[in-house]
Amino acid sequence: MGVIPMKDDEGFRKHNQQATEAAAVELREFVADIEAVDAQMQDLQRERKDLFTVVKSRGYDVKALRKVLAERKRDAAELAEEREVMALYQELLL
């Protein structure tokens, strides 16, 4: 079988140009949306930092609070198993 030549007329070039322009518009929209989300994330990170500042100013142990928050995100069964293993290790080392 031979190679079929690509169409190369004005209509085909116009179609390709329109497709390229549509892709560029779509890409610009994606970039704008991502940049907006990034800005929101920065605002939320600033708010989180401010909350930790308030927590610290009230005398709470921020390091301990961070550990509590990290543990609350974890699966309860997995965390319980880890605690059991740690208790066993501590008992063996005493």
Phi, psi and omega in degrees: 000142180271166179279131179274123181292146178285147178295137181219070176236179184300318180297319180293316179296321178296318178299313178299319179296317179296319179295319179295316179296320179296319179295322179294318179297314180298317180297318177299320179295317178299315181298317179297318179296317179296317178296323178294318178296318178301318179295319177297319179297319178297320178297317179294322178295321177296317179297320179297316179298318179297321178297318178295327176296317178295316179303314181295319181294337178274000174095006179279154179277106184295322180299315179295320179298319178298320178295318178300315180297319179296320180292324180294336179282339186277161176294132185298318181294318179297318180294318179297318179297317179298319180294322178297316180295317179298318179297319178298314179299315180297319178297320180292330182275348182278000000 
